[in-house]
Amino acid sequence: MNMHIRDLDEPTHRELVRRADAAGMSLRSYVVEVLHRHAALPTLEEWLDEVRGDPPLPSDGPDSVTLVEEGRRDIDVA
């Protein structure tokens, strides 16, 4: 399938060309790869549905501040 992109602003085009060059790719190959990666991501609704399906975290456990402090202590000990 072919696609033509019209009315792409010059700064965006320059950045895509720069990134393609940095990756050692043609602009076409780079844009196809970016579109493949983007299409593989879940939509916001799909992601929210997945998150909503996760069980809630227990409320009787330690809070986030305590967990971070414990994690820092573990790093200092190691």
C-alpha positions as CSV (number, residue, x, y, z in Angstrom):
1,M,0.0,0.0,0.0
2,N,1.2,3.5,-0.8
3,M,0.5,6.7,1.0
4,H,1.3,10.3,0.2
5,I,1.6,12.8,3.0
6,R,0.6,16.3,2.1
7,D,0.9,19.6,4.1
8,L,3.6,18.2,6.4
9,D,5.3,21.3,8.0
10,E,8.9,21.8,7.2
11,P,10.2,21.5,10.9
12,T,8.6,18.1,11.2
13,H,10.0,17.0,7.9
14,R,13.5,18.1,8.8
15,E,13.3,16.3,12.2
16,L,12.1,13.1,10.5
17,V,15.0,13.4,8.0
18,R,17.4,14.0,10.8
19,R,16.2,10.9,12.8
20,A,16.2,8.7,9.7
21,D,19.8,9.8,8.9
22,A,20.8,9.1,12.6
23,A,19.3,5.6,12.3
24,G,21.1,5.0,9.0
25,M,17.7,4.6,7.2
26,S,15.9,6.2,4.3
27,L,13.2,8.6,5.2
28,R,10.6,6.2,3.8
29,S,11.9,3.2,5.8
30,Y,12.1,5.3,9.0
31,V,8.5,6.6,8.6
32,V,7.2,3.1,7.9
33,E,9.0,1.8,11.1
34,V,7.5,4.6,13.2
35,L,4.0,3.8,11.9
36,H,4.5,0.1,12.6
37,R,5.5,0.8,16.2
38,H,2.7,3.2,16.7
39,A,0.1,0.9,15.2
40,A,1.3,-1.9,17.6
41,L,0.5,0.3,20.7
42,P,-2.9,-0.1,22.4
43,T,-5.3,2.8,22.1
44,L,-5.9,4.8,25.2
45,E,-9.3,3.1,25.6
46,E,-7.7,-0.4,25.2
47,W,-5.1,0.5,27.8
48,L,-7.6,1.9,30.2
49,D,-9.8,-1.2,29.9
50,E,-6.7,-3.3,30.7
51,V,-5.8,-1.2,33.7
52,R,-9.4,-1.2,35.0
53,G,-9.4,-5.0,34.8
54,D,-6.4,-5.2,37.2
55,P,-7.2,-6.0,40.8
56,P,-7.0,-3.1,43.2
57,L,-3.9,-2.7,45.3
58,P,-4.4,-3.6,48.9
59,S,-5.0,-0.6,51.1
60,D,-3.5,-2.1,54.2
61,G,0.1,-2.3,52.8
62,P,2.9,0.3,53.0
63,D,2.4,3.7,51.3
64,S,4.6,4.7,48.4
65,V,6.9,6.9,50.5
66,T,7.7,3.9,52.8
67,L,8.3,1.7,49.7
68,V,10.7,4.3,48.2
69,E,12.6,4.6,51.5
70,E,12.9,0.9,51.9
71,G,14.2,0.6,48.3
72,R,16.8,3.3,48.9
73,R,18.0,1.5,52.1
74,D,18.3,-1.8,50.1
75,I,20.5,0.0,47.5
76,D,22.7,1.6,50.2
77,V,23.2,-1.9,51.8
78,A,24.1,-3.6,48.6
